[in-house]
Amino acid sequence: MKKVLVTGASGFIGNACIDALAESGQYEIHAISLRKHDHVKQGVFWHLLNLHDYQATRELMTQVRPSHLLHLAWHTTPGDFWHSEENYKWLQTSTDLLKTFASAGGKRCVISGSCAEYSTGTGHCLEDVTPLNPATVYGQCKNDLHSMQKVFCTQAGLSCAWGRIFYIYGPHEPRQKLVSSVVLPLLKREPARCSHGMQIRDYMYIEDVASAFVALLGSEVEGAVNIASGQPLALKEVIFKIADKLDGHSLVQFGVRPVVDNEPESLTADINRLSREVGWQPGYSLDEGLDLTIKWWKEQLSKKGLESL
C-alpha cells in the first residue's frame, strides 16, 4: 500500500482530505498537525510536529518514508495571511520539506496553490496560459514555491502537481468567509453585512475540494491544475440562495461592507485539466453544499448557543 504524508491535516482543507484519503482505501495515511485534534479514523496515524523545525521534520520523514506527499500547511489566519511575513517563512519551510521528502525516497508530491497567483483582473484563468502576477505577498510566495517545485522535482526525478485552489466553503470554514458570514447572522436573525455582491467567483464545496486533491494525488498529471467547480456566478446569487433557504432576505444588507483594494471583478477557473486529465467530477451542487453548510451551523448553534457564536 502507498504511504502518504499530509501536512496541515487538521485544517479546513486537510481535515476533509484525510477523510477522502481514508475512503479511497489506497493509502497508509500519516497526518501532521501542530496541535492535538479529535479526528480519529482507522488507518490514519497522527504526528504532532512543527514543520518549521527542520530536524524534527527530517526525522519524521526518515521514519515514515512516504511515497506520496500532500502539502497543505501554510499561514492562513483570516485577514492577516495576504501580506504577512509568515508567508516567507512558509516558502522556506516548504522548500525544505520537499528536500527531505526526496531524500527519504518520495515519489510524488502535490502542493496546494492559490488563484491569488494569477494576475489581478484576468477574469477566466487557464493554467500555463493566464499570466501569473500576484498582487499579495501570499500569492507571490505561493507562486515562488510553485516555480521552485517544478525545477527541484525535475532535477530530483519526482512526479509533482500543483493544485491551484479558488473559492471554497463548507462546514468548519472560518466565519469570516462569505458563506458562513451570511449563514450565521441569518440563523441568529441578525443583519448579514455584505459588499455590493457583483463580483464573479467560482465556489466549490469543501468535500469536492478534498476529492479533487485526492484524485490529483493518485493521478500522473503534472504541473498546475485549477481546483474549482467551473461554475462562475455573482456573489449576490450565492447570498440570495442562502437568504431563500433561511427566509432572510430582509436581513441582507448589500453595499455596507467595503471591497478590498485590488479585488478583481471576476476571477473564475477553467477546469478542463481537472475534469479531462485528472478525471474528476463534482459530487455536490451549490444547493447541496449550502444545505450541508447550513445544517452544520445549525448544529453548532444548538450545541453552543446563540451568544457563543
Secondary structure, 3 states (H helix, E strand, C coil): CEEEEEECCCCHHHHHHHHHHHHHCCEEEEEEECCCCCCCCCCEEEEECCCCCHHHHHHHHHHHCCCEEEECCCCCCCCCCCCCCHHHHHHHHHHHHHHHHHHCCCCEEEEEEEHHHECCCCEEECCCCCCECCCCHHHHHHHHHHHHHHHHHHHHCCEEEEEEECEEECCCCCCCCHHHHHHHHHHCCCCEECCCCCCEEEEEEHHHHHHHHHHHHHCCCCEEEEECCCCEEEHHHHHHHHHHHHCCHHHEECCCCCCCCCCCCEEEECCHHHHHHCCCCCCCCHHHHHHHHHHHHHHHHHHHCCCCC
